[in-house]
Every structure is written in C-alpha cells, then in structure tokens.
Amino acid sequence: MTTDDISGMGPLVARLSRGGQRLRQADRTHPWVLDTAVVIVVFLMFCLPDLLHGGADDGDGPRRFRLAFTHLPVAGMLALQAGLVLPLLWRRRRPLVAFAAITAVFVLQWSLGAALRADIALFIALYSLALHGRLRQLPWACAVMAGAMALVAVRASSAVSVWDALFFLLSTATAALALGLMVRIRRAQLAGLRERAARLETERDQRSRLATATERTRVAREMHDIVGHNLSVIITLADAGAYATDIAPERGKEALQLIGDTGRQALGELRRVLGVLREAADGPSGGPELSPQPGIADIEALCAKVRAAGLEVVYRTSGEMDALDGGVQLTVYRIVQEALTNILKHTDPGTLVRLAILVEDSRLSIRVHDTGPATPPGPPNEEGHGLVGMRERAALYGGTVSAGPAGGGGWSVEALLDLTPGSGGDR
C-alpha cells in the first residue's frame, strides 16, 4: 500500500467514524429500530428459505441427512420460527429472558426431530447474553447451551458422528460467547477511558479555578501591603506637614517631598503588580517594565520612611541575610511592612519601635515591638485583616505569627519562618 493510498483512506475513515457515531446516537434514541432490524434480517436470511423449500431437511444434501429429520407442516414450522426469532426483540433489554425463551423453543424443536435454519437465533441470544447480561448468569447459560448442543448431536447421530457434531456446535457456541465477551470488554474499556477523560477534565478545571483563586489571594495580599502601608505613610506625612507649615515651613516642604516619593513608589509597585496581570494578554512586547521584588535589603529604606513619618525605629539584623532566597526575603519584607503600618495607624508620633530580624540555623525570627498603647490594632469589626495576611505569608514557609500586648508595655509582633529546604510553598 502506497503513501497516497494511506492518505486517501483518511477521509473515508473519518466518514465511517461519523456514520458510526450517528448510528449509535440513533440507536440510543430509538433502540427498538435495531432490534426490529435484527429480527427482520434473521427472518429473511434463515426463516424464509425454510418456508419456501419446506425446511432444512430438504435440499441438495445427502439423502441420509435429509431423511434424519422430521418434516414439519408450514403452520408448525412458522410457529417454531416465531418462537425462535421474536424473543430477539428484547435480547438487549432482557437478555436472560430472551435466551431462556429461545432455548425452550430450541429444545422443543429438536425433541420433535426438526431442523430449522432459524436455530441461529440461539447463538445470537447467547452472544447478547454475554454482551448485555450479568456475568454470573453466564455459567448457567453455558451449561444449558451445552445440554442443548448435546441434544442436537444425539438427534443428528444417524447422519453425522456425535463427536463431530458436538465439536462443531460447541465451537460455534464458544465463538458466539467469546465475541460477546470481547465486545463487552471493549465497551467497558472505552467507557473507562471516557470516564477518565471526563475526570481529568474536571480535575483540570478545578486546578485552574484553585490556581486562579490562589493568584487572586496573592494579588489581593500584595495590593493590601502596597496600598495600606504607603497610604498610612502618606497620611501621617500629610498631617505632620500641615502641622509644621506654620511653625517650620522647611519641614512642611520636606514632608511634601516625602509624600511625592512615597506616592511614586506606591504607583510603581501597583504598576508592577497590575502589569503582571495584563502580561498574558499584551504579549511579551507589550508587558510592563518589571522591577525586582523588595527584600531584606530594602527594609532599611522602609524604616527611613517610617522615621520620616514621626516614629523612632531601631533596626538590627543577625545572621546570613544574603543567603536567603527571594521568596523568603519578600515574605520578611511584607511582614515587617505590615507591622510598621499598623504601628503608624495606631500610635502617636515619637513612638519607639524596635525591629529585629534574626537567622539562626534553619529558622528566621522577626520581632517588632513598640512603646505605644497595648491595644488591639483597630476596631473589633476590622481587627485581624493585617494579621491574617502576615499569617498567610508565614504559613507559606511553615511559620507562625503571633501578636499581642508586650510584657513591658506596648504592642509586639513575632514571626517565625522555617528555612528548611522543601518547607516553603510555591509562589
């Protein structure tokens, strides 16, 4: 077969596949059509010749074979054919009932010594039982089938050897049984593949929705950190600048400059976060200019802004900070940012803040303590939004965050992160 022949078979296979799908759809909608068609085909191919020629005992076969069977009148032959063929109408809906009915007529017919071409219906019934029936019914059906075949072999012993007849009949029955089981297994495999494909598609959609929800949570957390912190700094600087305008105009000008710097930084971070969301739609060439995520090295600048807003910040570190990966550094930065933002919101200018970041073996600790009032950050109906964000970030690295009044007065926030490889979550 040449390449052109193979390529030319493509449209033919596609048409046959579409035709098969339409036939299966039509069969599911009107199953009685196929059942009726099977009965009509069996009648035309196997019943009609017997009616026209007087039965399977007539014909061109050997004389001893023709004389071995009883000649039936047309009425009796038609009644037996109806008993053999009509039960095929419910061979798929009630395969065991159809098989039992056909077997009973088959045994009655051979007990009378008659041979009919319509006996093919028994093999069709066995095939249908193997395909559509319950598997535990098959051993009983096979035993009944073997008995019926033995009866036929004995009745035909005057024309052919019993063992030859039995071998031929049992081989035919085995072929019908094997064909039914093979089709059944194939259909089960296809159904399993379709179910697995549907399950994988559902799991894919669930993973997509989960990833979308996770990304939304991450972006919301970033937006909260960026907007919340920078707006708190801007508001504090604006209040301080308004107060200092009449007393020390140069301090008011400095406050306005710091407000502008803080606003520009916030705008840049917002563009970075929102630009990542637009990146897929705009393509690589239309993406925004990205800047590195903030890390521990940027905490000093963060403290400088907070000092400019009126707080006294004492910041110290201990351990190898540069060896930390970017995800840990961003988490540390955001936790510190949120803690300082809460202090800006709920304490007075001049409050002393002690910030310490310590790396010890496989653990990193963050301690933020202020000398302000030892009260929860905010009214009860708003309490916990910032703390929830800090806990979510720490949980990515197997850590915890605790906050509450400090022993010597003021408010304290402590965070612990696990730096063991493999303990971090994906960002």
Legacy VTK file of the C-alpha trace (Angstrom):
# vtk DataFile Version 3.0
C-alpha trace
ASCII
DATASET POLYDATA
POINTS 427 float
0.000 0.000 0.000
1.489 3.340 -1.041
1.538 6.587 0.908
-1.127 8.034 -1.393
-3.393 5.074 -0.626
-2.958 5.590 3.132
-3.554 9.327 2.892
-6.596 8.718 0.715
-8.112 6.499 3.411
-8.213 9.400 5.882
-11.479 10.977 4.625
-13.052 7.504 4.288
-12.187 6.587 7.893
-13.488 9.949 9.080
-16.779 9.463 7.221
-17.149 5.940 8.602
-16.445 7.220 12.122
-19.045 9.969 11.775
-21.512 7.468 10.359
-20.903 5.119 13.283
-21.447 7.946 15.762
-24.737 8.878 14.096
-25.873 5.252 14.171
-25.009 4.924 17.873
-26.845 8.150 18.623
-29.889 6.959 16.674
-29.770 3.599 18.479
-29.729 5.336 21.868
-32.724 7.417 20.815
-34.723 4.580 19.198
-33.291 1.220 20.379
-36.285 -0.739 19.066
-35.282 0.062 15.467
-32.084 -2.018 15.630
-33.808 -4.866 17.486
-36.535 -4.984 14.864
-33.950 -4.839 12.087
-32.128 -7.879 13.572
-35.396 -9.869 13.659
-36.199 -8.927 10.052
-32.720 -9.863 8.815
-32.807 -13.235 10.614
-36.265 -13.934 9.180
-35.242 -13.071 5.613
-31.941 -14.959 5.716
-32.858 -18.058 7.740
-36.641 -18.389 8.108
-37.855 -17.551 4.619
-35.722 -20.198 2.860
-37.214 -22.906 5.094
-40.748 -21.692 4.353
-40.089 -21.642 0.626
-38.282 -25.009 0.372
-40.027 -26.975 3.063
-37.380 -26.935 5.797
-33.738 -27.723 6.411
-34.357 -31.425 5.792
-34.977 -30.786 2.078
-32.435 -29.659 -0.396
-29.367 -30.896 -2.164
-27.661 -32.546 0.858
-27.012 -36.284 1.248
-30.140 -38.437 1.330
-29.401 -39.946 4.758
-29.032 -36.409 6.160
-32.357 -35.339 4.658
-34.153 -38.405 5.982
-32.782 -37.992 9.520
-35.122 -35.103 10.403
-38.883 -34.731 10.693
-40.747 -32.820 8.010
-42.931 -30.113 9.627
-46.088 -28.544 8.171
-45.882 -24.867 7.307
-48.009 -23.831 10.299
-45.834 -25.761 12.760
-42.661 -24.511 11.109
-43.908 -20.913 11.281
-44.825 -21.295 14.961
-41.372 -22.624 15.864
-39.667 -19.904 13.830
-41.700 -17.267 15.643
-40.697 -18.776 18.989
-37.047 -18.693 17.968
-36.888 -15.268 16.350
-39.381 -12.983 18.117
-37.617 -13.111 21.543
-34.676 -11.373 19.849
-36.754 -8.186 20.110
-35.788 -7.923 23.794
-32.335 -9.533 23.571
-30.689 -6.326 24.845
-33.224 -5.228 27.448
-33.909 -8.731 28.882
-31.075 -10.929 27.541
-31.610 -13.781 30.015
-35.357 -13.953 29.331
-34.740 -13.942 25.582
-32.107 -16.667 25.887
-34.369 -18.809 28.082
-37.336 -18.457 25.713
-35.301 -19.273 22.617
-33.625 -22.227 24.367
-37.023 -23.654 25.361
-38.301 -23.458 21.767
-34.979 -24.840 20.513
-35.215 -27.897 22.810
-38.861 -28.434 21.844
-37.997 -28.267 18.138
-35.162 -30.792 18.385
-37.240 -33.040 20.618
-39.618 -33.244 17.648
-36.652 -34.107 15.435
-36.963 -30.989 13.268
-34.071 -28.930 11.931
-34.521 -25.211 11.149
-32.139 -22.591 9.898
-33.706 -20.218 12.443
-31.723 -22.075 15.138
-29.083 -19.392 14.542
-31.199 -17.285 16.937
-29.906 -19.342 19.882
-26.319 -18.318 19.136
-27.393 -14.687 18.741
-29.150 -14.924 22.110
-26.004 -16.355 23.736
-23.934 -13.537 22.211
-26.411 -10.948 23.528
-26.389 -12.514 26.998
-22.580 -12.349 27.112
-22.678 -8.732 25.949
-25.633 -7.288 27.875
-26.419 -9.754 30.672
-24.967 -10.270 34.117
-21.706 -12.190 34.176
-22.835 -14.508 36.954
-25.588 -15.766 34.630
-23.111 -16.998 32.010
-22.071 -20.287 33.704
-25.705 -21.419 33.892
-26.334 -20.305 30.321
-23.241 -22.207 29.123
-24.383 -25.344 30.899
-27.849 -25.092 29.326
-26.256 -24.386 25.954
-24.023 -27.454 26.240
-27.049 -29.601 27.055
-28.962 -28.262 24.060
-25.986 -28.895 21.782
-25.696 -32.458 23.123
-29.367 -32.987 22.280
-28.761 -31.816 18.704
-25.690 -34.047 18.351
-27.656 -37.078 19.534
-30.623 -36.362 17.249
-28.274 -35.949 14.277
-26.242 -39.075 15.086
-27.872 -41.019 12.237
-26.498 -38.524 9.732
-23.198 -37.451 11.288
-20.877 -38.575 14.075
-21.946 -37.417 17.544
-18.478 -36.168 18.399
-18.084 -34.296 15.109
-21.475 -32.657 15.533
-20.765 -31.834 19.175
-17.377 -30.347 18.323
-18.846 -28.164 15.582
-21.794 -26.983 17.701
-19.772 -26.255 20.832
-17.148 -24.424 18.767
-19.865 -22.223 17.290
-21.331 -21.554 20.737
-17.880 -20.745 22.113
-17.268 -18.320 19.252
-20.566 -16.535 19.969
-19.753 -16.368 23.693
-16.203 -15.128 23.085
-17.384 -12.481 20.631
-19.927 -11.164 23.114
-17.342 -11.014 25.905
-14.798 -9.334 23.658
-17.248 -6.599 22.629
-18.298 -6.209 26.263
-14.686 -5.771 27.428
-14.006 -3.317 24.622
-17.030 -1.230 25.519
-16.030 -1.286 29.196
-12.545 -0.089 28.267
-13.934 2.740 26.149
-16.351 3.714 28.920
-13.459 3.719 31.391
-11.393 5.919 29.073
-14.279 8.341 28.623
-14.849 8.453 32.377
-11.159 9.029 32.999
-11.058 11.790 30.374
-14.084 13.462 31.978
-12.498 13.120 35.429
-9.205 14.581 34.193
-11.056 17.461 32.579
-12.908 18.123 35.834
-9.661 17.971 37.796
-8.027 20.317 35.297
-10.862 22.825 35.707
-10.646 22.513 39.482
-6.886 23.080 39.408
-7.410 26.080 37.158
-10.018 27.561 39.495
-7.807 26.846 42.511
-4.819 28.474 40.806
-6.972 31.480 39.919
-8.215 31.798 43.500
-4.661 31.454 44.823
-3.408 34.115 42.430
-6.254 36.447 43.370
-5.400 35.969 47.036
-1.750 36.682 46.343
-2.537 39.813 44.338
-5.011 40.999 46.989
-2.340 40.473 49.646
0.193 42.427 47.595
-2.305 45.226 46.975
-3.143 45.368 50.675
0.524 45.613 51.613
1.335 48.224 48.976
-1.712 50.449 49.322
-2.159 50.054 53.082
1.425 50.838 54.001
2.043 53.674 51.584
-1.280 55.363 52.292
-0.567 55.186 56.023
2.805 56.834 55.455
1.295 59.469 53.164
-1.491 60.302 55.644
0.953 60.576 58.528
3.327 62.782 56.499
0.435 64.953 55.328
-0.738 65.518 58.912
2.802 66.284 60.037
3.352 68.623 57.083
0.129 70.516 57.739
1.123 70.930 61.394
4.661 72.075 60.501
3.669 74.531 57.745
3.184 77.465 60.137
5.917 76.512 62.618
8.726 75.185 60.365
7.958 75.687 56.643
11.093 73.792 55.634
9.786 70.676 57.462
6.479 71.038 55.637
8.327 71.149 52.314
10.304 68.062 53.311
7.057 66.273 54.200
5.593 67.130 50.785
8.690 65.764 49.069
8.457 62.556 51.081
4.769 62.286 50.177
5.677 62.577 46.493
8.431 59.945 46.780
6.135 57.562 48.658
3.343 58.062 46.123
5.659 57.405 43.207
6.989 54.259 44.857
3.454 53.026 45.526
2.457 53.785 41.942
5.464 51.872 40.643
4.634 48.831 42.758
0.977 48.961 41.679
2.017 49.099 38.035
4.282 46.114 38.586
1.531 44.026 40.198
-1.180 45.023 37.723
1.238 44.740 34.810
1.833 41.081 35.607
-1.935 40.523 35.315
-2.006 42.166 31.874
1.173 40.459 30.721
-0.500 37.402 29.181
-2.957 39.467 27.135
-0.450 42.057 25.936
2.275 39.557 24.997
5.973 39.841 25.707
6.441 43.069 23.773
3.538 44.844 25.497
4.483 43.849 29.040
5.408 46.420 31.674
8.888 47.173 32.854
9.366 44.929 35.850
11.421 45.743 38.919
12.786 43.268 41.444
10.592 42.283 44.347
11.583 44.032 47.586
13.754 42.094 50.004
15.529 42.412 53.328
17.973 44.928 51.854
15.029 47.301 51.264
13.876 47.231 54.896
16.346 49.984 55.800
14.707 52.318 53.281
11.317 51.287 54.662
12.462 52.210 58.154
13.724 55.567 56.858
10.272 56.409 55.523
8.677 55.427 58.810
11.187 57.603 60.683
10.284 60.487 58.388
6.639 59.922 59.334
7.490 60.508 63.017
8.401 57.157 64.538
11.736 56.241 66.090
12.859 52.933 64.601
15.781 50.884 65.903
16.593 48.180 63.343
19.093 45.346 63.678
19.803 42.056 61.953
21.757 38.944 62.842
22.799 36.071 60.611
23.353 35.484 56.902
20.669 37.542 55.168
22.083 37.493 51.659
21.868 33.683 51.507
18.069 33.725 51.797
16.082 33.133 48.608
13.873 35.804 47.089
10.602 34.316 48.322
11.723 34.340 51.964
13.050 37.882 51.644
9.778 39.129 50.147
7.831 37.432 52.955
10.044 39.068 55.599
9.711 42.452 53.931
5.906 42.269 53.733
5.543 41.125 57.354
7.755 43.973 58.552
5.895 46.413 56.296
2.516 45.348 57.681
3.735 45.532 61.285
5.139 49.053 60.800
1.966 50.124 59.006
-0.150 49.018 61.968
2.121 50.973 64.323
1.752 54.078 62.141
-2.028 53.730 62.238
-2.454 53.183 65.963
0.338 55.037 67.769
1.402 58.650 68.181
4.477 60.293 66.663
7.603 59.724 68.688
6.768 56.093 69.479
9.881 53.941 69.757
9.904 50.833 67.564
12.444 48.043 67.953
12.769 45.810 64.882
14.989 42.729 64.900
15.483 40.060 62.209
17.476 37.029 63.311
18.603 33.997 61.284
19.530 31.016 63.430
20.316 27.703 61.703
17.127 26.785 59.808
14.830 29.334 61.461
14.247 33.030 60.889
12.573 35.188 63.510
11.099 38.674 63.194
10.383 40.747 66.311
8.651 44.130 66.167
7.975 45.872 69.483
6.656 49.391 70.018
6.112 51.519 73.121
2.649 52.665 72.062
-0.654 51.700 73.682
-1.136 47.968 74.308
-4.452 47.794 72.454
-5.562 45.663 69.505
-4.874 47.312 66.125
-8.202 48.791 65.099
-11.879 48.458 65.993
-13.308 44.970 66.557
-15.056 44.792 63.207
-11.786 45.433 61.359
-9.413 43.519 63.591
-7.229 40.866 62.088
-7.039 41.794 58.360
-3.344 42.654 58.534
-2.564 39.807 60.904
-4.323 37.332 58.598
-2.140 38.488 55.719
1.018 38.084 57.796
-0.017 34.603 58.940
-0.765 33.552 55.359
2.661 34.692 54.234
4.410 32.964 57.131
2.424 29.761 56.505
3.997 29.551 53.035
7.256 28.735 54.814
5.868 26.633 57.642
5.930 29.600 60.013
3.674 31.291 62.540
2.833 34.858 63.536
1.744 35.978 66.998
0.716 39.476 68.096
-0.407 40.975 71.375
0.437 43.292 74.257
4.089 43.175 75.298
5.138 42.413 78.847
6.774 45.814 79.483
4.042 47.787 77.719
3.258 48.475 74.110
2.444 46.039 71.309
4.574 43.183 69.991
4.546 41.133 66.788
6.660 37.990 66.429
7.020 35.808 63.337
8.928 32.543 62.918
9.784 31.063 59.499
11.131 27.595 58.757
14.078 27.765 56.348
14.424 24.004 55.942
14.633 23.121 52.192
11.276 21.893 50.915
9.224 23.562 53.642
8.354 26.609 51.541
5.296 26.915 49.381
5.226 27.842 45.704
4.682 31.472 44.950
LINES 1 428
427 0 1 2 3 4 5 6 7 8 9 10 11 12 13 14 15 16 17 18 19 20 21 22 23 24 25 26 27 28 29 30 31 32 33 34 35 36 37 38 39 40 41 42 43 44 45 46 47 48 49 50 51 52 53 54 55 56 57 58 59 60 61 62 63 64 65 66 67 68 69 70 71 72 73 74 75 76 77 78 79 80 81 82 83 84 85 86 87 88 89 90 91 92 93 94 95 96 97 98 99 100 101 102 103 104 105 106 107 108 109 110 111 112 113 114 115 116 117 118 119 120 121 122 123 124 125 126 127 128 129 130 131 132 133 134 135 136 137 138 139 140 141 142 143 144 145 146 147 148 149 150 151 152 153 154 155 156 157 158 159 160 161 162 163 164 165 166 167 168 169 170 171 172 173 174 175 176 177 178 179 180 181 182 183 184 185 186 187 188 189 190 191 192 193 194 195 196 197 198 199 200 201 202 203 204 205 206 207 208 209 210 211 212 213 214 215 216 217 218 219 220 221 222 223 224 225 226 227 228 229 230 231 232 233 234 235 236 237 238 239 240 241 242 243 244 245 246 247 248 249 250 251 252 253 254 255 256 257 258 259 260 261 262 263 264 265 266 267 268 269 270 271 272 273 274 275 276 277 278 279 280 281 282 283 284 285 286 287 288 289 290 291 292 293 294 295 296 297 298 299 300 301 302 303 304 305 306 307 308 309 310 311 312 313 314 315 316 317 318 319 320 321 322 323 324 325 326 327 328 329 330 331 332 333 334 335 336 337 338 339 340 341 342 343 344 345 346 347 348 349 350 351 352 353 354 355 356 357 358 359 360 361 362 363 364 365 366 367 368 369 370 371 372 373 374 375 376 377 378 379 380 381 382 383 384 385 386 387 388 389 390 391 392 393 394 395 396 397 398 399 400 401 402 403 404 405 406 407 408 409 410 411 412 413 414 415 416 417 418 419 420 421 422 423 424 425 426
